[in-house]
Amino acid sequence: MKRTILGLLAATLIAAAAPALADKTAGNVVDDNSINASVKAALVDATGVPSSQVNVETYKGVVLLAGFVETQAQKDAAGAAA
């Protein structure tokens, strides 16, 4: 009985997550990962940017920077590096 319930629960979770995963092809995932790595490397190399406090997310080639910086200049530098 427990196995049946756990199996149904797992199947429901997979079915719920499948549409979200179907939006990206394998090529999109590779491209996004490559872009993500490039942007993170550029943030590390940028002077005056606290790169450890800036998160980088990429979805279908669109880069989102999120995090906390102390000044507008740091924000501008992070955007320029991305």
Buried (B, 14 or more C-beta within 10 A) or exposed (E): EEEEEEEEEEEEEEEEEEEEEEEBEEEBEEBBEEBBEBBBEBBEEBEEBBBEBBEBEBEEEEBEBEBEBEEEEBBEBBEEBB
